[in-house]
Amino acid sequence: MRFIHLLLLGLLLLTSCKSLQYRLSDDAIYSTFAKADLPTNISYVEIDSLDLKVRVQSVTRGIEDYNLVFLHGSPSSLTAWQAYLQDSLLNSKADLHAVDRPGYGYSNFGNELTSIDTQTKVISKVINDLQLNNVIAVGTSYGGPVAARLPIENKQVKAVIMVSPAIDPDNEKRVWQSEFTQWWLTRWLVPTGYRVAGDEKTVHAQELAAIEQDWSQINVPVLHIHGDKDELVPYINVNYSQAVFSNINVVTIPGLGHEIAWARPELVIPYLLEMVERLKQAEQ
């Protein structure tokens, strides 16, 4: 009976957070942005070696040759970044691109890709195929270390902004609900996005450990934003970033948890604008 209670509780928790599971179809996105009178474009980048198509939503005005590439956490999709793409000041200062990471949204939904190194190579291919210059990689939660690794793969990545990143392998918090994604008896009951997230979560610490010797290669500006009440990705992750990145700044958001990126875009957007200006000044 105790097992059944735990099972029902776990499944309730897994299915209740729709803002992290939610994905919009291409038509729904086009309709939403048309109502906002904001042109947008959705493209699919093919990764032939992985039999993968990566969906990207872009808002491009071509005013400035700077590009923000947004990488969501797990579970989630590019729809987590809609408020950013619709922000008039932000999209007037840079072209904006939100990506469905492999396994989420409409990028081979349900087919997990648990290697951080491989995911980084996939996003680098997206950057190349879209011919993006002066890229600022923005990643939250699981997307944080993917964004941070991008400068190693792609020289067009000039800066990194991580929001609540799960980057420290020694402080990777185990989420007990993810066990339901791994047990054969319960896996089929779990929503698809959460199955992918559970597969990523199970090996995330070892994936981080496998690449941590590479952080010393990154010399572009890195900004780490974190809430000091984050219970999912502990605030102590900022200590790790400060130890491994040579060009790092940390912004602490007092009193907030893990929801900063998708729930409080007004707190993040000023730092994105500031980083664009920093790159512009560096070029002068």
N, C-alpha and C positions, 0 to 999 in steps of 0.2 A: 504493500500500500504506500509506503514511504517513497518508493521508486516512482510509482504512478503520479504521486503528488509533485515530485520534482520534475517529472517529465512534462506534466501539464503546465507547471510554472515556467519552465524553460521555454516551452513552445509559445506561451503567452508573451514572454519577454521578447522572443525573437520576432514575433509578428506584430508587435505593438508599435515599433518605431518606424512608421511608414516613410518618414522624411528621409531615412537613410536607405530604404529599399526602393523607393519610388523611381521610376524611369518613364520618360515621355517619348512617344513616337516622334518621328520626323514631322509628320503632319501637325501634331499637337504643338510642337515647338514653333513651327512656322506660323501657326495660327496665333499663338501667344505673342510672338514678336511683331506680327502684322498689326495686332490690336494696339501694341505700344508704338506703332509707326517707326519701327527700328528694323532695318534690313539685316538679315542674317543668312548664313549659308551653312549647310551640313554636307560634309564630305566623308568618304570612306577611303582610308589608306590601306592598301593591300600589303600584307606581310606574307609573301608566297612561301617562305621557308617554314612558316608556322601554320599555314592554311588559315590565316587570320585576317579579318577586316576590322580596322579600328575606326570608330565613329568620332568625328570631330565637329563641334559647332563653333563657328567663327563669326565675330562681328568685326568687320574690317572697313575702316573709313579711308585708309591710305594717307592720313594726314601726317603721321609720323612713322618712321621706320623702326619702331620698337614693338615687340610682341610679348604678350603675357600668355604663358601656357599653363593651364590649370589642371591639376591632377587630384582627384578625389581620394577619399579613404575607403574603408571597407566595413560594411557594405554601403554602396552609394552608386552614383552615376554622375554624368556631367551636369545633370539638372541641379546638383548642389550649388552650382556656380551661376545660376540664372540672374541673381541680383547683381552680380559683378558685371556680367555681360550687358545688362541693361542700364548700368550706371553711366549717365551722360558725361560726367567729367572724366571718368576712367577711359571710356571708349573714344574720347576725344584726344587722349594723350598717347594711346597705344592701341594696336590691334589685339583683339582678345580671342583666345582659342581654348575651349573646354573639351577635354578628352574623356571618353568612356574607356577606362583602363580595361585590359583584357579580362573577359569573364563577366563584365558588368554592362549595364545599359544595353546597347546594341553592338557591342564588340564581342561577338561570339558568346553571348549570354549563357552562363552556366558552365563554360569550359575554363576552368581555373588555370592560371599561369603563376606558379608560386615563387619563381626565381626573380629576385629583385634585379639581378644583373640582366636577365633576359627582358624583363619589363622595361628597363632603362634603354636597352638597345631598340626595343619597339618604339618607344617615344622619340628616340633620336631619329629613327626612320621617318616618323611623322613630321618632325621638324624639317628634315631634308626634303621630303616630298612636297611639303607646302612652301618650301623655299623661304623659311623664316630667318630673319636676321635679328641681331640684338635681342636675344630671348632672355626673359626673366622667367625661370621655372618656379611655379607656385604649387606647393603640395601640402595637403593636410593629412594627419594621422598616418596611415600606411603610405599615402602618396608623398609624405615628407621625405623619407630616404630615397625614393625614386627620383624626386626632383633634385635632391642633393647630389645624387650620383651622375646626373646628366652632364655636368661640365667635363667629366672624364670622357664621355662618349662623343660629345658634340661641342666644337669650339665656338659655335654661335650662341651658346648659353653663357651669358655674361654675368648673371647673378641668380641667387636662389633665395626664395622666401618659404620657410617652413612654418606652418601653423599647427601647433599641438602634435608635432611629429613623434611617431613611435620609432625612435632611432637607436636607443641604448639596448644592446642585447642582454645586458645583465639586469635590466629593469623592465623587461617585457612582461607585462602583467597577464597572467592567465585568466581568461574569461570562461567561467565554468559552463555557461550556456553553449559555448562552441563545441563542447563535448557531444552534444546532440547531433552535430553535423558529421561526426566521425563514427558513431555507433551505427552498425548496419541496421539495427532494429528501428532507429529513429531518423536516420539520414533522409529517408524518402519523404518524411513529414515536414522537413524544414524548407522554408521558401528558398528558391534558387539562389538569390543574391546572398543569403546567409550561409548557404552551403559553400559557395565560393569563398566568402569571408572566413569561414571556419577552416577551410583548407589552407588559406594564406596564414591564418593566425597560428595554426599548429606548428608550422616550420619557420615562423617569422624570426624568432630569436637566433636560430642557426643560420638563417639567410643573412641576418645582420652581422653575425660573427664572421661569416665567410668574406665579407667585403670591408670590414672595418679597417684593415691595413691600407686601404686605398684612399681614405679621407684626407690623408696628408698631401695628396696630389692636387687638391682643390684649393685654388687661391683667389677665386672670384668672391665678391662680397656675399656673405651668407647672413640672413636675418632669421632668427628663431623667435617666434611669438608663442607664448604659452600661458594658460590660465593657472594660477597657483592653487586652484581647487579641483584640478583635473583628477578624477578618480579612475578613469579608463587608461590614460597614458600619464603616469605620474610626472609631476613637475620636475623631479630630479633629472629627467631627460635633458634639461638645459645644461646641467653640469657636464654631461657627456659631450654635447655640442661645443661647449667652451673648451673642452680638452682636446678635441680632434680637429677642429677647423681653425685655420690660422687667421682668417679674416671674418670674424664672427661678431655679431651684435645680438643681444638678447632683449626682448621686450616682454615684461611680465604684465599680464592682465589680472589685477587683483579681484578676487571673489568669484571668478568664473571657472567653469570646468572645460569639458572637451568640445563643447558645442560652438566654439567661437567662429570657426570658418563659415559654417552654414547658417547659424542663427544670428550672428552679429557682424555682418559684412561692413557696417559703418565703422567698426573698430579696426578693420583690416585694410580697407581701401586707402586710407591716408598713407599707410606704409608702402603700398604698391606705387602710389603716385610719387612718393619720396624716392623710391628706388629708381623709377624712370628718370627723374630729374638728376639723380646721382650719376647715372650712366651718361646722360647728356653732357653733364659738366666734365666728366672724365674724357670725353671725346674732344672737348674744346681745347 
